[in-house]
Amino acid sequence: MHTTTHRLQDEAALRAIADHVLQASRAEATEVVLTGHTSHLTRFANNQVHQNVAEHDMQVRVRVAFGQRVGEASTNDTSPEALTAALRDAEALALLQPADAEFPGFTGPQAFSPIPEALDAGTLGCEAVDRAAAVGHVCRQARARDLVAAGAFQTGLRQRAIATSEGLWAHHAGTFAHLDTVVMSDDSSGWAADTHADARRIDGEALGAEAVEKAERSRRPQDLEPGEYPVLLEPYAVVELLGYMGRAFGAEDVREGRSFLSGRLGERLVHPAISVVDDPRDPAGLASPFDHEGVPATRRVLFDAGVAGAPVYDRRAAAREGLCSTGHHFGGGAFWKSGPLAAHLAMQPGQATHDQLLAGMERGVYVTRFHYVNQLDARRTLLTGMTRDGTFWVENGRLVRPLRNMRFTHAWLDVLRDVEAVGAAQKLNLNWYGGASRAPALRVGRLRFTGKTTF
């Protein structure tokens, strides 16, 4: 019998915390955002589990406004004294701020439809022994082939509640599970990963077989000279590229001319086989009914048969243009700028099986995933990064030899423009913004490789 290992906070208790702040506030308007996070992580290396850790945290962020002067403070101490202290800090900071002429105020009452699939009982009850069982499948397969497996299996619960003095109350809880592994020999490696709201859908045996097969096949890699080559990108690599699309479709970046989309709305910018949506409510992903401002999340079409759709908005960006928010505010944090962002991306599948994608390639490079990718030019969508954990040379539809990893420098918009075929199977994986994106494999006419490595 499973016990609940992930601490689901009672909604009434969360509301009591928010009400304490709202009632104690001296400001003209107040917003309280409560973000709860429970995570259990099983790490493994050298074909054995070496660590089980758990983290439980609740952050309370308080924003207050005196007219258009806004201040913010946060705490993870939910005692009445600490909450009041954070509130007073926010009030003091607000009175020191210049007026923000574009401050849109705080969100008023909203109606939300629940997403029951987002909160999975199996994940809530997932224990260390369950994660270890999945990890064991990976490690046993690696050991049997004289390989070494490492990685982590994480299960978690996220809760968010938002209350405002304008009458908003929004609450959502969702689970997630993610297993990733790299399996290595002295001169090769293979990767596999999977993400779901339901931990029971993580198949450790299948992921282990996938990573082991890549590690075995990539032994004794050879050099390939830099240049432009056709590529077959696995879904892992495509999800990495999709992450850069999320910010590019933010209305603020579009308005300020920092996005490829600036001045090009409604144009066919990529191959007609490419359609991408952002749907925060899609239960096939890690769903959420509202954004970080408490605005209901909506489905947006970013590319429709290659044609660029409209950007996504938060309340500030929408007010500038006399529009309504689409429910895409991203709260930011230590490393990320707040603002409108598409964080639940899904590239629509095509018709080709994996074998058909491969069969259509006469000569080229097979890429399992990208690593250490950085954006060089947002307007040109120019990226640079490395291949990793399974790179191969293809001839006449067959993987004929493993390759040492290479550096690529290429625009992701050009990748999508040069698509030749789209895979029928999608893969869900975590993205940088705390959500998850879904993508199929792509066969692409060219990718520019600008350097090679010794591994």
C-alpha positions as semicolon CSV with decimal commas, in nm:
position;residue;x (nm);y (nm);z (nm)
1;M;0,000;0,000;0,000
2;H;0,147;0,336;-0,104
3;T;0,161;0,628;0,134
4;T;0,148;0,986;0,017
5;T;0,509;1,100;0,013
6;H;0,447;1,432;-0,163
7;R;0,292;1,690;0,067
8;L;-0,027;1,820;-0,091
9;Q;-0,114;2,137;0,099
10;D;-0,478;2,181;0,188
11;E;-0,631;2,460;-0,023
12;A;-0,801;2,608;0,283
13;A;-0,464;2,635;0,459
14;L;-0,315;2,815;0,160
15;R;-0,607;3,054;0,150
16;A;-0,562;3,129;0,520
17;I;-0,200;3,230;0,452
18;A;-0,309;3,459;0,169
19;D;-0,594;3,608;0,372
20;H;-0,356;3,693;0,656
21;V;-0,146;3,902;0,418
22;L;-0,442;4,067;0,246
23;Q;-0,605;4,164;0,575
24;A;-0,283;4,303;0,722
25;S;-0,194;4,507;0,414
26;R;-0,187;4,888;0,433
27;A;-0,145;4,925;0,057
28;E;-0,410;5,026;-0,194
29;A;-0,377;4,691;-0,373
30;T;-0,210;4,364;-0,278
31;E;-0,121;4,036;-0,449
32;V;-0,007;3,715;-0,278
33;V;0,148;3,429;-0,477
34;L;0,212;3,100;-0,296
35;T;0,433;2,848;-0,474
36;G;0,471;2,506;-0,312
37;H;0,727;2,254;-0,429
38;T;0,782;1,898;-0,315
39;S;1,048;1,691;-0,488
40;H;1,184;1,340;-0,427
41;L;1,497;1,248;-0,619
42;T;1,673;0,913;-0,661
43;R;2,023;0,956;-0,804
44;F;2,231;0,673;-0,942
45;A;2,588;0,632;-1,071
46;N;2,826;0,342;-1,133
47;N;2,521;0,117;-1,183
48;Q;2,381;0,170;-0,835
49;V;2,161;0,409;-0,641
50;H;2,379;0,639;-0,434
51;Q;2,138;0,902;-0,304
52;N;1,775;0,963;-0,215
53;V;1,688;1,321;-0,129
54;A;1,366;1,511;-0,066
55;E;1,286;1,881;-0,066
56;H;0,974;2,056;0,060
57;D;0,935;2,432;0,025
58;M;0,667;2,699;0,017
59;Q;0,753;3,044;-0,111
60;V;0,522;3,338;-0,048
61;R;0,568;3,638;-0,276
62;V;0,393;3,961;-0,180
63;R;0,342;4,253;-0,418
64;V;0,175;4,574;-0,311
65;A;0,081;4,894;-0,491
66;F;0,027;5,251;-0,378
67;G;-0,117;5,391;-0,696
68;Q;0,146;5,301;-0,956
69;R;0,429;5,254;-0,710
70;V;0,490;4,881;-0,667
71;G;0,704;4,689;-0,419
72;E;0,773;4,319;-0,376
73;A;0,914;4,090;-0,108
74;S;0,917;3,716;-0,050
75;T;0,968;3,460;0,224
76;N;0,948;3,084;0,273
77;D;0,853;3,122;0,638
78;T;0,473;3,100;0,659
79;S;0,440;3,201;1,023
80;P;0,216;3,505;1,078
81;E;0,513;3,710;1,199
82;A;0,726;3,632;0,892
83;L;0,436;3,697;0,653
84;T;0,369;4,035;0,814
85;A;0,741;4,123;0,799
86;A;0,755;4,042;0,426
87;L;0,442;4,250;0,371
88;R;0,592;4,550;0,551
89;D;0,911;4,515;0,346
90;A;0,708;4,519;0,024
91;E;0,516;4,828;0,143
92;A;0,835;5,013;0,234
93;L;0,993;4,930;-0,101
94;A;0,683;5,044;-0,291
95;L;0,694;5,386;-0,126
96;L;1,054;5,427;-0,246
97;Q;0,976;5,341;-0,609
98;P;0,899;5,583;-0,894
99;A;0,555;5,548;-1,047
100;D;0,527;5,270;-1,304
101;A;0,308;5,421;-1,575
102;E;0,247;5,078;-1,734
103;F;0,154;4,891;-1,417
104;P;-0,166;4,707;-1,514
105;G;-0,289;4,649;-1,159
106;F;-0,355;4,308;-1,009
107;T;-0,589;4,048;-1,152
108;G;-0,954;4,043;-1,048
109;P;-1,187;3,741;-1,014
110;Q;-1,148;3,472;-1,281
111;A;-1,322;3,144;-1,368
112;F;-1,109;2,832;-1,411
113;S;-1,190;2,484;-1,535
114;P;-1,003;2,213;-1,339
115;I;-0,756;1,977;-1,505
116;P;-0,793;1,654;-1,306
117;E;-0,527;1,470;-1,510
118;A;-0,261;1,715;-1,386
119;L;-0,265;1,569;-1,033
120;D;-0,183;1,199;-1,036
121;A;-0,235;0,981;-0,729
122;G;0,031;0,736;-0,841
123;T;0,294;1,009;-0,846
124;L;0,180;1,143;-0,509
125;G;0,232;0,797;-0,361
126;C;0,556;0,717;-0,545
127;E;0,819;0,612;-0,292
128;A;1,194;0,561;-0,304
129;V;1,148;0,188;-0,358
130;D;0,935;0,257;-0,668
131;R;1,195;0,490;-0,817
132;A;1,470;0,242;-0,732
133;A;1,284;-0,034;-0,915
134;A;1,278;0,172;-1,237
135;V;1,643;0,270;-1,191
136;G;1,730;-0,095;-1,133
137;H;1,613;-0,186;-1,483
138;V;1,856;0,069;-1,627
139;C;2,151;-0,037;-1,413
140;R;2,109;-0,410;-1,471
141;Q;2,102;-0,368;-1,847
142;A;2,412;-0,148;-1,840
143;R;2,602;-0,387;-1,613
144;A;2,518;-0,682;-1,839
145;R;2,692;-0,506;-2,131
146;D;2,993;-0,387;-1,931
147;L;2,864;-0,031;-1,938
148;V;2,814;0,224;-1,661
149;A;2,480;0,398;-1,602
150;A;2,418;0,726;-1,421
151;G;2,121;0,958;-1,392
152;A;1,824;1,051;-1,175
153;F;1,456;0,974;-1,127
154;Q;1,259;1,266;-0,987
155;T;0,897;1,278;-0,882
156;G;0,734;1,596;-0,764
157;L;0,432;1,804;-0,678
158;R;0,386;2,171;-0,763
159;Q;0,117;2,392;-0,616
160;R;0,040;2,753;-0,694
161;A;-0,217;2,977;-0,533
162;I;-0,275;3,344;-0,615
163;A;-0,493;3,587;-0,420
164;T;-0,546;3,960;-0,475
165;S;-0,728;4,238;-0,297
166;E;-0,927;4,268;-0,622
167;G;-1,102;3,937;-0,545
168;L;-0,891;3,678;-0,728
169;W;-0,845;3,331;-0,584
170;A;-0,671;3,076;-0,805
171;H;-0,534;2,739;-0,694
172;H;-0,379;2,451;-0,887
173;A;-0,177;2,141;-0,799
174;G;0,003;1,916;-1,046
175;T;0,247;1,628;-1,035
176;F;0,545;1,540;-1,252
177;A;0,788;1,252;-1,295
178;H;1,112;1,257;-1,494
179;L;1,380;0,994;-1,543
180;D;1,697;1,055;-1,741
181;T;2,004;0,842;-1,783
182;V;2,337;0,841;-1,961
183;V;2,502;0,501;-2,015
184;M;2,875;0,506;-2,086
185;S;3,175;0,302;-2,192
186;D;3,532;0,433;-2,208
187;D;3,469;0,592;-2,548
188;S;3,090;0,610;-2,595
189;S;2,764;0,714;-2,435
190;G;2,388;0,681;-2,487
191;W;2,100;0,890;-2,355
192;A;1,735;0,833;-2,274
193;A;1,475;1,033;-2,081
194;D;1,101;1,058;-2,029
195;T;0,854;1,289;-1,852
196;H;0,492;1,239;-1,741
197;A;0,247;1,365;-1,481
198;D;0,199;0,996;-1,391
199;A;0,514;0,830;-1,253
200;R;0,374;0,487;-1,343
201;R;0,417;0,571;-1,711
202;I;0,794;0,602;-1,675
203;D;0,930;0,278;-1,822
204;G;1,276;0,222;-1,676
205;E;1,330;-0,097;-1,873
206;A;1,258;0,072;-2,207
207;L;1,469;0,376;-2,124
208;G;1,756;0,155;-2,014
209;A;1,740;-0,043;-2,338
210;E;1,739;0,279;-2,541
211;A;2,044;0,425;-2,365
212;V;2,237;0,096;-2,366
213;E;2,176;0,045;-2,738
214;K;2,312;0,394;-2,812
215;A;2,616;0,343;-2,591
216;E;2,693;0,009;-2,757
217;R;2,645;0,144;-3,107
218;S;2,858;0,455;-3,048
219;R;3,177;0,271;-2,943
220;R;3,495;0,368;-3,130
221;P;3,367;0,697;-3,274
222;Q;3,530;0,855;-3,577
223;D;3,591;1,211;-3,692
224;L;3,373;1,401;-3,936
225;E;3,502;1,719;-4,092
226;P;3,301;2,036;-4,017
227;G;3,055;2,141;-4,283
228;E;2,686;2,140;-4,371
229;Y;2,515;1,800;-4,362
230;P;2,159;1,666;-4,369
231;V;2,053;1,560;-4,019
232;L;1,799;1,341;-3,848
233;L;1,713;1,499;-3,513
234;E;1,560;1,282;-3,241
235;P;1,279;1,439;-3,034
236;Y;1,526;1,521;-2,753
237;A;1,714;1,752;-2,990
238;V;1,394;1,909;-3,127
239;V;1,260;1,985;-2,775
240;E;1,586;2,168;-2,703
241;L;1,531;2,390;-3,007
242;L;1,167;2,452;-2,914
243;G;1,277;2,617;-2,591
244;Y;1,407;2,916;-2,787
245;M;1,073;2,955;-2,962
246;G;0,896;3,017;-2,631
247;R;1,053;3,355;-2,561
248;A;1,059;3,457;-2,929
249;F;0,678;3,443;-2,936
250;G;0,648;3,667;-2,629
251;A;0,471;3,990;-2,720
252;E;0,727;4,204;-2,538
253;D;1,018;4,068;-2,744
254;V;0,813;4,105;-3,064
255;R;0,720;4,466;-2,987
256;E;1,077;4,563;-2,900
257;G;1,221;4,406;-3,217
258;R;1,418;4,135;-3,035
259;S;1,226;3,848;-3,195
260;F;1,245;3,694;-3,542
261;L;0,868;3,746;-3,545
262;S;0,890;4,128;-3,535
263;G;0,718;4,263;-3,845
264;R;0,658;3,914;-3,986
265;L;0,327;3,803;-3,834
266;G;0,121;3,599;-4,076
267;E;0,414;3,511;-4,302
268;R;0,509;3,154;-4,393
269;L;0,846;3,135;-4,221
270;V;0,904;2,759;-4,192
271;H;0,816;2,443;-4,380
272;P;0,442;2,378;-4,425
273;A;0,483;2,047;-4,241
274;I;0,556;2,241;-3,920
275;S;0,270;2,332;-3,687
276;V;0,335;2,429;-3,326
277;V;0,089;2,516;-3,050
278;D;0,130;2,638;-2,697
279;D;-0,142;2,484;-2,481
280;P;-0,085;2,513;-2,104
281;R;-0,409;2,321;-2,039
282;D;-0,319;2,014;-2,246
283;P;-0,331;1,712;-2,010
284;A;-0,078;1,534;-2,233
285;G;0,181;1,777;-2,094
286;L;0,236;1,919;-1,746
287;A;-0,083;2,119;-1,747
288;S;-0,182;2,438;-1,562
289;P;-0,512;2,629;-1,586
290;F;-0,367;2,977;-1,522
291;D;-0,043;3,173;-1,549
292;H;0,172;3,344;-1,284
293;E;-0,070;3,642;-1,276
294;G;-0,377;3,423;-1,223
295;V;-0,511;3,475;-1,578
296;P;-0,675;3,169;-1,741
297;A;-0,432;2,998;-1,978
298;T;-0,535;2,974;-2,343
299;R;-0,424;2,767;-2,639
300;R;-0,225;2,962;-2,898
301;V;-0,117;2,853;-3,246
302;L;0,242;2,965;-3,301
303;F;0,294;2,805;-3,642
304;D;0,008;2,680;-3,858
305;A;0,137;2,482;-4,157
306;G;0,448;2,699;-4,150
307;V;0,266;3,033;-4,111
308;A;0,363;3,239;-3,806
309;G;0,075;3,303;-3,568
310;A;0,024;3,578;-3,312
311;P;0,245;3,627;-3,006
312;V;0,145;3,542;-2,649
313;Y;0,059;3,812;-2,393
314;D;0,064;3,884;-2,025
315;R;-0,140;4,167;-1,871
316;R;0,124;4,438;-1,913
317;A;0,203;4,355;-2,276
318;A;-0,166;4,324;-2,360
319;A;-0,252;4,660;-2,201
320;R;0,005;4,835;-2,420
321;E;-0,186;4,720;-2,729
322;G;-0,540;4,744;-2,593
323;L;-0,575;4,365;-2,584
324;C;-0,646;4,097;-2,324
325;S;-0,381;3,872;-2,173
326;T;-0,363;3,524;-2,323
327;G;-0,256;3,382;-1,985
328;H;0,114;3,352;-2,062
329;H;0,288;3,550;-1,790
330;F;0,607;3,387;-1,671
331;G;0,706;3,485;-1,319
332;G;1,077;3,472;-1,387
333;G;1,319;3,425;-1,103
334;A;1,689;3,452;-1,035
335;F;1,789;3,361;-1,392
336;W;1,488;3,446;-1,609
337;K;1,323;3,771;-1,702
338;S;0,954;3,801;-1,621
339;G;0,714;3,860;-1,906
340;P;0,504;3,680;-2,166
341;L;0,636;3,340;-2,261
342;A;0,514;3,022;-2,435
343;A;0,624;2,741;-2,201
344;H;0,400;2,447;-2,297
345;L;0,498;2,389;-2,658
346;A;0,390;2,099;-2,874
347;M;0,509;2,042;-3,231
348;Q;0,243;1,844;-3,414
349;P;0,345;1,498;-3,540
350;G;0,375;1,396;-3,901
351;Q;0,333;1,063;-4,080
352;A;0,681;0,911;-4,090
353;T;0,793;0,623;-3,872
354;H;1,147;0,627;-3,736
355;D;1,254;0,374;-3,999
356;Q;1,101;0,585;-4,276
357;L;1,280;0,898;-4,152
358;L;1,608;0,709;-4,160
359;A;1,538;0,541;-4,494
360;G;1,492;0,880;-4,659
361;M;1,846;0,991;-4,573
362;E;2,112;0,908;-4,830
363;R;2,404;1,059;-4,638
364;G;2,401;1,265;-4,322
365;V;2,428;1,289;-3,945
366;Y;2,198;1,129;-3,686
367;V;2,171;1,342;-3,367
368;T;2,030;1,203;-3,041
369;R;2,037;1,529;-2,847
370;F;2,202;1,868;-2,811
371;H;2,401;1,986;-2,510
372;Y;2,517;2,323;-2,377
373;V;2,321;2,522;-2,636
374;N;2,346;2,902;-2,627
375;Q;2,172;3,170;-2,829
376;L;2,403;3,399;-3,023
377;D;2,144;3,623;-3,192
378;A;1,777;3,618;-3,091
379;R;1,655;3,811;-3,395
380;R;1,831;3,568;-3,633
381;T;1,750;3,269;-3,404
382;L;2,119;3,176;-3,424
383;L;2,230;2,904;-3,181
384;T;2,550;2,720;-3,103
385;G;2,586;2,396;-2,910
386;M;2,716;2,040;-2,910
387;T;2,587;1,701;-3,011
388;R;2,588;1,445;-2,730
389;D;2,527;1,081;-2,631
390;G;2,470;0,917;-2,968
391;T;2,586;1,083;-3,292
392;F;2,616;0,869;-3,607
393;W;2,696;0,886;-3,977
394;V;2,413;0,768;-4,202
395;E;2,447;0,618;-4,548
396;N;2,159;0,486;-4,757
397;G;1,920;0,486;-4,460
398;R;2,153;0,301;-4,219
399;L;2,364;0,406;-3,923
400;V;2,705;0,298;-4,053
401;R;2,947;0,439;-3,795
402;P;2,954;0,643;-3,474
403;L;3,087;0,998;-3,480
404;R;3,275;1,206;-3,229
405;N;3,065;1,491;-3,101
406;M;3,058;1,812;-3,300
407;R;2,973;2,176;-3,247
408;F;2,690;2,323;-3,453
409;T;2,617;2,689;-3,527
410;H;2,286;2,737;-3,703
411;A;1,955;2,927;-3,685
412;W;1,672;2,717;-3,543
413;L;1,431;2,895;-3,779
414;D;1,637;2,765;-4,072
415;V;1,622;2,414;-3,926
416;L;1,242;2,430;-3,936
417;R;1,248;2,585;-4,282
418;D;1,461;2,301;-4,420
419;V;1,250;2,015;-4,281
420;E;1,209;1,720;-4,518
421;A;0,997;1,487;-4,301
422;V;0,827;1,486;-3,960
423;G;0,805;1,184;-3,732
424;A;0,477;1,032;-3,621
425;A;0,579;0,977;-3,257
426;Q;0,613;1,262;-3,007
427;K;0,823;1,273;-2,690
428;L;0,753;1,483;-2,380
429;N;1,050;1,628;-2,193
430;L;1,114;1,896;-1,933
431;N;1,204;2,241;-2,059
432;W;1,398;2,524;-1,897
433;Y;1,090;2,706;-1,766
434;G;0,954;2,440;-1,532
435;G;0,710;2,306;-1,790
436;A;0,745;2,035;-2,052
437;S;0,743;2,046;-2,431
438;R;0,649;1,776;-2,680
439;A;0,806;1,712;-3,020
440;P;0,856;1,448;-3,290
441;A;1,178;1,363;-3,470
442;L;1,269;1,571;-3,777
443;R;1,469;1,498;-4,091
444;V;1,629;1,825;-4,197
445;G;1,810;1,915;-4,519
446;R;2,111;2,079;-4,355
447;L;2,277;2,169;-4,027
448;R;2,604;2,358;-4,010
449;F;2,873;2,187;-3,802
450;T;3,153;2,429;-3,718
451;G;3,389;2,222;-3,505
452;K;3,474;1,873;-3,381
453;T;3,586;1,723;-3,052
454;T;3,809;1,445;-2,928
455;F;3,527;1,251;-2,762
